């Protein structure tokens, strides 16, 4: 019974700042009998290290799940609420029910199941389960943007991952806004306002 009572689930999201693509979240329950070394905030790891750890987490974790909220949902309910929704979906998709949920940041999502949930500021650097979730969320979102890059090569999504870099803003100015762009985000909204809401 003790084992059942100690299933801590870490949750984190990736992709709140970009101008394009869904926001992703992951939930992870680590297996204490199969430790993973090198877990850290995904932003502090190299892409190669993140990818290697993501494979190890998927293989060794007691349970893990990745979920997202779409561009349409982001524009409809705003990025904060969409991030929370993605987190709740990730927890709900776990094959194992956690005993407790810890979320990176200072807000907690409204979960679909009645579970104890708390927010841990800088949790991705302090709690191994949240670090693991941050790695899965980041690698899943990056993979999605690489796939979008293949669809829309002139935008450079594989390089900037949808963030408002000079390259991305220049691509919007030259080629326009896509259906995968977040219409409520400043630069996208500004472009649409001057182009009668055209989409490519």
N, C-alpha and C positions, 0 to 999 in steps of 0.2 A: 504493500500500500504506500510505503514511503516514496517509492520510485514514482508512483502515479501522482503523488502530491507535489513533486518537484520537477515539473515539466515547464521550465521557463521558456517562453516564446519571445524572441526578439523581433522587432518590426522596424523597417526603415523604408524610405521612398527615394526615388531618383527622378529628376527631370522637372523640378518646379520652375526653374528659370528659363528654359528654352522657349523659343518662339514657335516650335513645331513638334509634332508627335505627341503621343500619349504620355501620361505620367505613370510610372511603374512603382510597385511596392512589393516587398518580399517579407515573408514570415518564416522564421527558422527556430526549430527546437533541436538543440545539439544533443548528441549522445555522449554522456560523460565517459563511457567505456571506449570511445573512439575519438580521442582528442585531435584537434587540428591546430597546428602551429602556424604563427604568422598572421593571425586574424587582426585586422585593424580597420580604421575608417577607410572606406574604398577610395576616397579622394587622395589619400596619402600613399596609395599603392600604384605601381606601374601597371599599365594595361596587361602586360604578360603575367604579372603576379596575380592580378585580379582574376584573369581567365583561369589560371591554374588553381587558385583557391576556390573559384566557383565550382569547378569540376569536383574538387575534393569535398566541398560542402554538400553537393547533391548526392555524392556517394556515401558520406559518413553520417550525415545528420539523421536524427531520429525521425524528423519530418520537416519538409520545407514546401513552400508554395509561393508562386509569383502571380501577381494580378496587376491590372491596370485600370485607368479611367481614360476614356477616349477624349480626343480633341473637342468633340461636340459636348461632352459632359463638362470639360474644363470651361468652355465658353458659356455653358448654361448655368453652372453652379459656382464658378470661380475656382482658381487653382488650389486654394487652401482646402476647400470642401472636396474637390476631386481627389486630392492627395489622401485625405482622410478616408474617402470611399474606397480607393485602391487598397489602402492598408486594411480596412475592414474585410474587403474581399479576399485578401491574401490570408488573413487569419481564418476566415470561414472555409477556405479551400484546403486547410491542413488535414491530413489523413489521421492525425493524432490530436486529441483535444488537449490544449495546454492547461496547466493549473494557474498560470499567471502570464500576463502579457506586459512587456515593457517596450515602449515606443521611443524612438529617438526624437528629441526636441522638447517643446514645452506645452504641447497639446496632445490630447488623446482622441482617437477616432471613436465613433459610436459603433461598437461591435454588434454583430448580428446575434451573438450568443452572450448570455450573462456571465462574463468572465472578469476577474479583477484586472484592471489595466492602469498603468501609471506611465507618466512621461519622464524621460531621463535626458536632461540637457547634456549635450555632447556624449550621448549614450553610445554612439558608434565608435568612440575611442575608449569607452569604459566597460562596456558589457559585450562579452564575446558573441552572444546570440544576436545582438543588434549589429555588431561588426559584420557578422556572416550575412545578415539580412541586407545590409547596405551593399555588400559585394554582389549578391544575387540580383538585387534591384538594378544596380548600375550596369552590370554586364548584360542583363536582359534588355535594358533600354538602349544600350550602345548597339547591340545586335540588331534591334529594330531600326535604328537610324542608319546602320550600314545597309540594311535591306532597302530602305527608302532612298539611299544614295544610288543604288542600282536602278531604281525607277526614275529618279530625277537627278541625273549626274551633274547637271550644270550648277546645282545648288551647294555641292560640297558637304552634304550631311555627314559623310563618313569622317570628315575632319573636324567639323565644329559641333557635331551632334545636336544641331538645332539651336545652339546658344546664339545670342545676338552679336556675333563677331563682325568685324568690318567686312569680311568675305561674304558672310550670310546676308548682311544688310545690302551689300552691293548687288548680290544675286537677286534679291527681292526687287530692288530698284530697276534692274535690267530685265528680269524675266517675269516679275509679278508674284502674286500670292497664290499658293496652292491650297487645295482642300485640306491638306494636313497641317496648315498653319493655324495658330490659335488667334482667332479673329478679335478677341478682347485684349490682346497684348499690344502695347503702345505702337511699336513700329509697323506691325501688321495692320492695326486699326487705322493708322495714319495713311498708309498706302491705299487701303480700301476707300477711305474718305475722299481721296483725290482721283479715284479710278471707278467711280460709280459701282463699287462692290463687285467688280469682275473677279472671277476665279479661274485658275488654269488647272 
